[in-house]
């Protein structure tokens, strides 16, 4: 299978551009996944401190702030992304 077949491009030049851009996206995805894993770990520290001090596991007003931040930066899809991120960071409730 050629680069053109794999990329859907119609010229070898476009296939090269697409292949390079996909490699960059894959590297970005790896970094994003690493950052999400780091955020999950930091969130666990916060939850542990909150619970051990007698607080609740989840702080809904903080979650609303996070949702607003993502919505302002990314629009409506940002809200869905933030909801997924918050779900990942909450752990098992």
C-alpha positions as CSV (number, residue, x, y, z in Angstrom):
1,X,0.0,0.0,0.0
2,X,1.4,3.4,-0.9
3,X,1.4,6.6,1.1
4,X,-1.2,8.0,-1.3
5,X,-3.5,5.0,-0.5
6,X,-3.0,5.4,3.2
7,X,-3.5,9.1,3.4
8,X,-6.2,9.5,0.8
9,X,-4.1,12.2,-0.9
10,X,-4.1,12.5,-4.7
11,X,-0.5,13.4,-5.1
12,X,2.8,12.2,-3.6
13,X,3.5,15.7,-2.3
14,X,0.2,15.9,-0.5
15,X,0.7,12.4,0.9
16,X,4.1,13.5,2.3
17,X,2.5,16.6,4.0
18,X,-0.3,14.4,5.5
19,X,2.1,11.8,6.7
20,X,4.3,14.4,8.4
21,X,1.3,16.1,9.9
22,X,-0.1,12.8,11.2
23,X,3.3,12.0,12.9
24,X,3.1,15.4,14.6
25,X,-0.5,14.7,15.7
26,X,0.6,11.3,17.1
27,X,3.3,13.0,19.1
28,X,0.9,15.6,20.3
29,X,-1.6,12.9,21.3
30,X,1.2,11.2,23.3
31,X,1.9,14.5,25.1
32,X,-1.8,15.1,25.8
33,X,-2.3,11.6,27.2
34,X,0.7,12.2,29.5
35,X,-0.7,15.5,30.7
36,X,-4.1,13.9,31.4
37,X,-2.4,11.1,33.4
38,X,-0.5,13.8,35.3
39,X,-3.8,15.7,35.9
40,X,-5.4,12.5,37.2
41,X,-2.6,12.0,39.7
42,X,-2.8,15.6,40.9
43,X,-6.5,15.4,41.2
44,X,-6.1,12.2,43.4
45,X,-3.9,14.2,45.7
46,X,-6.5,16.9,46.0
47,X,-9.3,14.4,46.6
48,X,-7.3,12.7,49.3
49,X,-6.5,15.9,51.1
50,X,-10.2,17.0,50.9
51,X,-11.5,13.6,52.1
52,X,-9.0,13.3,54.9
53,X,-10.0,16.8,56.2
54,X,-13.6,15.7,56.3
55,X,-14.6,17.2,52.9
56,X,-16.4,15.7,50.0
57,X,-14.6,13.9,47.2
58,X,-16.0,16.3,44.5
59,X,-16.1,20.1,44.7
60,X,-19.0,21.0,42.3
61,X,-18.2,24.7,42.2
62,X,-14.7,23.9,41.1
63,X,-16.0,21.6,38.5
64,X,-18.2,24.3,37.2
65,X,-15.2,26.6,36.9
66,X,-13.3,24.0,34.9
67,X,-16.3,23.5,32.6
68,X,-16.6,27.3,32.1
69,X,-12.8,27.5,31.4
70,X,-12.9,24.8,28.7
71,X,-16.2,26.2,27.2
72,X,-14.7,29.7,26.9
73,X,-11.5,28.4,25.3
74,X,-13.0,25.8,23.0
75,X,-16.7,26.4,22.6
76,X,-19.4,23.9,23.2
77,X,-17.1,20.9,22.4
78,X,-14.9,22.1,25.1
79,X,-17.6,21.5,27.6
80,X,-17.9,17.8,26.5
81,X,-14.1,17.5,26.7
82,X,-14.0,19.0,30.2
83,X,-16.8,16.6,31.3
84,X,-14.7,13.7,30.1
85,X,-11.6,15.0,31.8
86,X,-13.5,15.5,35.1
87,X,-14.9,12.0,34.9
88,X,-11.4,10.6,34.4
89,X,-10.0,12.7,37.3
90,X,-12.8,11.8,39.8
91,X,-11.8,8.2,39.9
92,X,-14.4,5.7,41.2
93,X,-17.1,7.5,43.2
